[in-house]
Amino acid sequence: MIKVSGLSKTFKDGVQAVRGVDMTVRAGEIVGFLGPNGAGKTTTMRMLTTLLRPTAGTATLAGHDLLADPRGVRRRIGYVAQSGGLSPATPVGTDLLLQAMLYGLSRPQAHERVAELLGLLELGGLETRMGVTLSGGQRRRFDIAFALVHQPVLLFLDEPTTGLDPQSRANLWDHIRALRAEHGVSVFLTTHYLDEADALCDRLLIIDHGRIVAEGTPDELKAGGTLDDAFLSITGRSLREGSPA
C-alpha cells in the first residue's frame, strides 16, 4: 500500500527535516508513526499526501508513483490534518455534500454517500449544525468523513485524537478499527499517545531527527525494550510510568 525509499526533505533554510526514510505499509494494516515534536512526522506525512515535494527519494502509494502521478495518489488516499478542515459557520452536511460533488459525484450520488458516511461515523442528525457548535469528538469524526467521501483505500490521520477526552478518544478508536475491519481501509497515523499506538496499531515506526530509529509490532518493541528506550529519550518518561499527559 505504501513503499518508500530514501525519502528526504531539506528546506530552503538548510534544515533537514527528513533524512532518508525507508518504510513499507501493507494493505489492511494500521501503522503508527511516532516521535517527538520536530522529529519529521508531519513533514513525512505532508510529502506522502502530495502537499510537499520531497527533496530526494521515491514513494509509491496504492499503486501510484508519488512524483510521477500525484493526482492518482490523491484519488486513492484520504488525509485528516491536525487542525481539521471544517468551516465554522457552514452547516457541516452542506460542506460534506460539496466535498463529494467536488470529487465528481452527481448530486444524487453525493447525497447517498453523505448519508452513508453519517451512518458509518454515527453523525446522523448533526448535518444541519455549524462546525463551531460541534464537540471535539464530533468534529474529528466529520473530519474523517470528509477524508472518506471519495472512498479512498488509504487514510492518513495526523494526531487524530489530540485534545479529546478519554471517552471521545476510545469512540474514535472504534471507528478507526471499523474502517479497517469492515471496509478494508489501510491507516497510517501519527500520535503522541502510547496507549493509542498500542491499542490501534499493527506496527509502529519511530522517527527522531528525521530518521526511522525503530520499528516493529508494539509487543516486539516493548519486549525488547526498544519502545521504552525510544520514548524515554523522546518524552522524558518511561513506558512503565504510562503515557505522557
C-alpha positions in Angstrom: 0.0 0.0 0.0 2.9 2.3 0.8 6.5 1.8 -0.3 9.1 4.5 0.5 12.8 4.5 -0.3 15.3 7.3 0.7 12.6 9.9 1.3 14.2 13.2 2.3 13.2 16.8 2.7 15.6 19.7 3.1 14.1 23.2 3.4 15.5 26.4 1.8 16.9 27.4 5.2 19.0 24.3 5.2 17.0 22.4 7.8 17.0 18.6 7.1 13.5 17.7 8.4 13.5 14.1 6.9 16.7 12.2 6.2 16.4 9.1 4.0 13.3 7.4 5.3 12.6 3.8 4.1 9.3 2.1 5.1 6.5 -0.2 3.9 2.9 -0.3 4.8 1.0 -3.4 3.7 -2.7 -3.4 2.6 -5.1 -3.6 5.5 -2.5 -2.5 8.2 -2.9 0.2 10.8 0.6 1.7 11.2 1.6 4.2 13.9 4.2 6.8 13.2 5.6 8.1 16.4 8.2 10.6 17.6 8.8 13.9 19.4 7.8 17.3 18.1 10.1 18.3 15.2 11.1 14.7 14.5 9.8 14.8 10.9 6.4 13.1 11.4 4.2 15.8 9.8 6.8 16.6 7.1 6.8 13.0 6.1 3.1 12.8 6.1 2.8 16.0 4.0 5.1 14.6 1.4 3.2 11.3 1.2 -0.1 13.2 0.8 1.4 15.3 -2.1 1.3 18.5 -0.1 5.1 18.9 0.0 7.5 17.8 -2.7 10.4 15.6 -1.5 14.0 16.7 -2.0 15.0 13.2 -2.7 13.7 9.6 -2.6 10.8 7.6 -4.1 7.4 6.6 -2.9 4.5 4.5 -4.3 1.1 4.7 -2.7 -1.8 2.5 -3.7 0.0 1.7 -6.9 0.7 5.3 -7.9 4.1 7.0 -8.0 4.2 10.0 -5.7 6.2 12.2 -8.1 5.1 10.9 -11.5 1.3 10.6 -10.7 0.4 12.8 -7.7 -3.2 13.1 -9.0 -3.5 9.4 -9.0 -2.2 9.3 -5.4 -4.8 11.9 -4.3 -7.6 9.9 -5.8 -6.7 6.9 -3.6 -5.9 8.5 -0.3 -7.7 10.5 2.4 -6.0 12.9 4.7 -7.0 14.3 8.1 -4.7 17.1 9.2 -4.0 18.1 12.8 -6.1 21.2 12.5 -9.0 19.7 10.7 -10.9 21.4 7.9 -14.5 22.2 9.0 -15.9 25.6 8.2 -17.1 27.1 11.5 -20.0 29.0 10.0 -21.4 26.5 7.4 -23.7 23.5 8.1 -21.4 20.5 8.2 -23.7 18.5 6.0 -23.6 21.2 3.3 -19.8 21.2 3.4 -19.7 17.4 3.2 -22.1 17.4 0.2 -19.9 20.0 -1.6 -16.8 17.9 -0.9 -18.5 14.9 -2.5 -19.5 16.8 -5.6 -16.0 18.3 -6.0 -14.8 14.7 -6.3 -17.1 14.2 -9.2 -20.2 12.6 -7.7 -23.6 13.7 -9.0 -25.9 15.4 -6.6 -27.9 12.2 -6.0 -24.7 10.2 -5.6 -23.4 12.8 -3.2 -26.5 12.7 -1.1 -26.3 8.9 -0.9 -22.6 9.0 0.0 -23.1 11.7 2.7 -25.9 9.7 4.2 -23.7 6.6 4.2 -20.9 8.4 6.0 -23.2 10.0 8.6 -24.4 6.5 9.5 -20.9 5.0 9.4 -19.5 7.6 11.8 -22.6 8.0 14.0 -23.2 11.5 12.9 -26.8 11.3 11.8 -28.9 14.3 12.9 -25.8 16.6 13.2 -25.6 17.6 9.5 -27.5 20.9 10.0 -25.2 22.0 12.8 -22.5 24.6 12.2 -18.9 23.3 12.7 -18.3 25.7 15.6 -21.1 24.1 17.6 -19.8 20.5 17.5 -17.9 18.8 20.3 -14.2 17.8 19.7 -15.1 14.2 19.0 -17.8 15.1 16.6 -15.5 17.5 14.7 -12.9 14.8 14.3 -15.4 12.3 13.0 -16.6 14.9 10.5 -13.0 15.5 9.5 -12.7 11.7 8.8 -16.0 11.8 6.9 -14.5 14.5 4.6 -11.4 12.4 4.0 -13.5 9.3 3.2 -16.0 10.9 0.8 -14.3 9.6 -2.3 -13.8 6.1 -0.8 -10.0 6.0 -0.5 -8.2 2.8 0.2 -5.5 4.5 2.4 -6.3 7.0 5.2 -3.7 9.4 6.7 -4.5 10.7 10.2 -2.2 13.3 11.8 -2.7 13.2 15.6 -6.4 12.4 15.3 -7.3 12.3 19.0 -5.2 15.2 20.4 -7.3 17.3 22.7 -10.1 14.7 23.0 -11.4 13.4 26.3 -10.9 9.7 27.1 -14.4 8.7 26.0 -14.2 10.5 22.7 -10.7 9.0 22.1 -12.0 5.5 22.7 -15.0 6.1 20.5 -12.8 7.3 17.6 -10.5 4.3 18.1 -13.6 2.1 17.5 -14.4 3.9 14.3 -10.8 3.6 13.0 -10.8 -0.1 13.7 -14.1 -0.5 11.9 -12.7 1.3 8.8 -10.1 -1.4 8.5 -12.2 -4.4 9.6 -15.4 -3.6 7.7 -14.1 -1.5 4.7 -10.6 -2.7 4.2 -9.1 0.8 4.6 -5.3 0.9 5.4 -4.5 3.6 8.1 -1.2 5.5 8.7 -1.4 7.7 11.7 0.8 9.9 13.9 0.2 10.0 17.6 2.0 11.1 20.8 -0.1 8.7 22.9 1.5 5.3 23.7 -1.8 3.7 24.8 -3.3 4.7 21.4 -0.4 3.3 19.5 -0.6 0.0 21.5 -4.4 -0.3 21.2 -4.7 0.5 17.5 -1.6 -0.3 15.6 -0.3 -3.5 14.0 3.1 -2.0 13.6 4.9 1.1 14.8 7.6 3.3 13.2 9.5 5.6 15.5 11.2 8.6 13.9 13.7 11.0 15.5 15.8 13.7 13.9 14.3 12.8 10.5 15.3 9.1 10.6 13.5 5.9 11.5 15.1 4.7 14.7 13.0 1.7 15.5 10.1 -0.3 14.0 8.1 -3.4 14.8 4.9 -4.5 16.5 4.0 -2.9 19.8 4.7 -6.2 21.6 8.1 -6.7 19.8 9.2 -3.2 20.7 8.1 -3.5 24.3 9.6 -6.9 24.8 13.0 -5.7 23.5 12.9 -2.5 25.5 13.2 -0.5 22.3 9.9 1.3 22.7 10.7 2.2 26.3 14.2 3.5 25.4 12.9 5.5 22.5 10.2 7.1 24.5 12.4 7.8 27.4 14.6 10.0 25.1 11.5 11.5 23.4 9.3 12.3 26.3 11.5 12.0 29.4 9.2 9.3 30.7 9.4 5.5 30.8 6.6 3.4 29.4 6.4 2.0 32.9 5.2 5.4 34.1 2.5 5.5 31.5 1.8 7.8 28.6 2.6 11.5 28.7 -0.4 13.6 29.8 
